[in-house]
């Protein structure tokens, strides 16, 4: 992904900086039964806004930190695979 989207690390770094100043960011995903959120992120490499950019799925942990579970480009994948999210959540237990 880094080869195709050369600015992805900078895009994700800006998201992390924003998340550090807020308790959470994004849309809550209740079907996972935990503090799982989906965030739209601008893809500056493809010169697309948030709508056609990246999606970042993350879980809010008990100590107010967060862990990214999945990141994908909206142009490559329509939606996150729920079984992949469940698998990653089980790895946390």
Secondary structure, DSSP 4 states (H G I P E B T S, - for coil): -TTT-TTHHHHHHHHHHHHHHSS--SEE-GGGSSSEEEEEE-BTTTTB-STTSEEEEEEE-TTS-EEEEEEEETTT-SS--HHHHHHHHHHH-
